[in-house]
Each structure stands twice: as C-alpha cells, then as structure tokens.
Amino acid sequence: MPKATFYTHAADPAAFACRLIARAIRDGGQILVWSDSDETIRRLDRDLWQQIPESFIPHEIWQPGQPMSSETPVWLAFGDTLPTTPENATVLNLSPDFWNEAPVVPARVLEIVGSSLEELADARERFSAYRKNGFTIEHHDMTGKA
C-alpha cells in the first residue's frame, strides 16, 4: 500500500527539503523531487551543492524522456506531466500535483507544507485525495522543530 507523509508547519521549507532528502537517501532507494517550477528545482539544485562536502547529496536534474539511472540517488524534476518513477521510488512533492494520479503510483510520497492558510488548504486537498486512493497517511507537525 502506498504511503503519503505530510510535514506541516515547516518554518523554512527549502532548508527542510534538503534535510528530508538527506534522510530519505540514508534509508536507501531513490528519491524524485518534483516541482511545478523550474525556479524551485534550480534553487534546490544550488542548495544541495552548497551543503558541506561531507554531506554532499549526489543528484541530477531529470529531463523528460531521459531514463532515471538507478545509480543516481536523487532526481530533481519539474513540468506539466508526472513522470513514470522507478519501482519503490520515493517522491518529494513540492508542487500542487496529486501523485495518486501518476502513471506509476510511487511507493511513498513526501509532502512539505508551510504555515500559510493557503498552503494548509492545498495540503488538505492532497491529503484527502491520497486517502481516497488507498494511501496510508502519516502526519508530522514541524512547529518549533528544525
């Protein structure tokens, strides 16, 4: 059964994304970071390169039609069409997209949600959609946490 994990009230979603990516790849497997914005992906790429050398996270920016090599632990991508993910891949969703509608439903979806009313309302919609489509749901309130 696929799982969707929501991290709400993240004070600095961009910095939290880098930490979440690092933790996800320590657990093994691949992670696709998906956004609806080229700017968000480019900024995240820059942020990942600026980590201290001991904690560098190998990653690539995925282009449509390009295969996702199993040797690259983190793929950054954006666009209008959800890509087909490798089996057992984790998706970090930084967009308003619903991954329960993907060509291949990922085993796990991570959602980072800020504190604004708009972000929380959008997250509630995705939460409901995942639940209706058989996802197991987890929620972590990041209020006051790093």
C-alpha positions as CSV (number, residue, x, y, z in Angstrom):
1,M,0.0,0.0,0.0
2,P,1.5,3.4,-0.9
3,K,2.2,5.9,1.8
4,A,1.9,9.7,1.9
5,T,3.8,11.6,4.7
6,F,2.9,15.2,5.4
7,Y,5.3,17.5,7.2
8,T,3.3,20.6,8.1
9,H,4.2,24.0,9.6
10,A,7.8,23.7,8.2
11,A,9.4,27.1,9.1
12,D,11.9,27.0,6.2
13,P,10.5,24.6,3.6
14,A,13.6,24.8,1.3
15,A,16.1,24.0,4.1
16,F,13.8,21.3,5.4
17,A,13.7,19.8,1.9
18,C,17.5,19.4,1.9
19,R,17.4,17.6,5.3
20,L,14.5,15.4,4.3
21,I,16.3,14.4,1.1
22,A,19.4,13.5,3.0
23,R,17.4,11.4,5.4
24,A,15.5,9.7,2.7
25,I,18.6,8.5,0.8
26,R,20.2,7.3,4.0
27,D,17.2,4.9,4.2
28,G,18.1,3.6,0.8
29,G,16.4,3.8,-2.6
30,Q,15.9,6.7,-5.0
31,I,14.0,9.9,-4.5
32,L,12.4,12.1,-7.2
33,V,11.9,15.7,-6.1
34,W,9.0,17.1,-8.1
35,S,8.0,20.7,-8.6
36,D,5.8,22.7,-10.9
37,S,8.5,25.3,-11.1
38,D,11.9,25.3,-12.9
39,E,13.0,28.1,-10.4
40,T,12.3,25.9,-7.4
41,I,14.3,23.0,-8.9
42,R,17.2,25.2,-9.8
43,R,17.3,26.8,-6.3
44,L,17.2,23.3,-4.7
45,D,20.0,22.1,-7.0
46,R,22.0,25.1,-5.8
47,D,21.2,24.4,-2.2
48,L,22.2,20.8,-2.5
49,W,25.6,21.8,-4.0
50,Q,26.2,24.2,-1.1
51,Q,26.0,21.5,1.6
52,I,29.3,20.8,3.4
53,P,31.4,18.3,1.4
54,E,31.0,15.5,4.0
55,S,27.2,15.7,3.5
56,F,27.1,16.1,-0.3
57,I,24.0,14.6,-1.9
58,P,24.6,13.2,-5.4
59,H,21.8,14.4,-7.6
60,E,20.8,15.2,-11.2
61,I,18.2,17.3,-12.9
62,W,15.9,15.0,-14.9
63,Q,14.8,15.9,-18.4
64,P,11.7,14.3,-19.9
65,G,12.4,11.3,-21.9
66,Q,15.7,10.6,-20.1
67,P,15.9,7.4,-18.1
68,M,16.3,7.7,-14.4
69,S,19.6,5.9,-13.7
70,S,19.5,3.6,-10.6
71,E,22.9,4.9,-9.7
72,T,21.7,8.4,-9.0
73,P,20.0,8.6,-5.7
74,V,18.2,11.9,-6.2
75,W,16.5,13.2,-9.2
76,L,15.2,16.8,-9.4
77,A,12.4,17.4,-11.9
78,F,9.6,19.8,-12.9
79,G,6.9,20.0,-15.6
80,D,3.3,19.6,-16.5
81,T,3.2,15.8,-16.8
82,L,4.0,13.5,-13.9
83,P,6.9,11.2,-14.9
84,T,7.0,7.4,-14.5
85,T,9.0,6.7,-11.4
86,P,11.1,3.6,-10.8
87,E,9.6,0.9,-8.6
88,N,9.9,1.7,-4.9
89,A,10.9,5.3,-5.5
90,T,10.0,8.0,-3.1
91,V,8.6,11.2,-4.4
92,L,9.2,14.5,-2.6
93,N,6.3,16.6,-3.9
94,L,7.0,20.3,-4.0
95,S,4.0,21.0,-6.2
96,P,0.3,21.1,-6.1
97,D,0.2,17.8,-8.1
98,F,-1.6,14.7,-7.0
99,W,0.7,11.8,-7.2
100,N,-2.1,9.3,-6.8
101,E,-2.8,10.1,-10.4
102,A,0.7,9.3,-11.7
103,P,1.3,6.7,-14.4
104,V,3.0,4.5,-11.8
105,V,1.9,5.4,-8.2
106,P,5.1,5.8,-6.1
107,A,5.5,3.6,-3.0
108,R,5.9,6.8,-0.9
109,V,5.1,10.5,-1.3
110,L,6.6,13.2,1.0
111,E,4.8,16.5,1.2
112,I,6.3,19.6,2.9
113,V,3.7,22.2,3.9
114,G,4.4,25.7,5.3
115,S,2.2,27.5,7.7
116,S,0.2,29.8,5.5
117,L,-3.6,29.2,5.3
118,E,-3.3,28.7,1.5
119,E,-0.6,26.1,1.8
120,L,-2.5,24.2,4.5
121,A,-5.7,24.3,2.5
122,D,-3.9,22.9,-0.6
123,A,-2.3,20.2,1.6
124,R,-5.8,19.2,2.9
125,E,-7.0,18.6,-0.7
126,R,-3.9,16.4,-1.4
127,F,-4.4,14.6,1.9
128,S,-8.0,13.7,1.1
129,A,-7.1,12.6,-2.5
130,Y,-4.3,10.3,-1.2
131,R,-6.6,8.8,1.4
132,K,-9.4,8.2,-1.1
133,N,-7.0,6.4,-3.3
134,G,-5.8,4.0,-0.7
135,F,-2.7,5.7,0.6
136,T,-1.6,5.2,4.2
137,I,-1.3,8.7,5.7
138,E,1.3,10.0,8.1
139,H,1.5,13.5,9.6
140,H,4.3,15.2,11.4
141,D,3.7,18.7,12.8
142,M,7.0,20.5,12.5
143,T,6.0,23.6,14.6
144,G,9.0,24.6,16.6
145,K,11.3,22.0,15.1
146,A,14.3,22.5,13.0
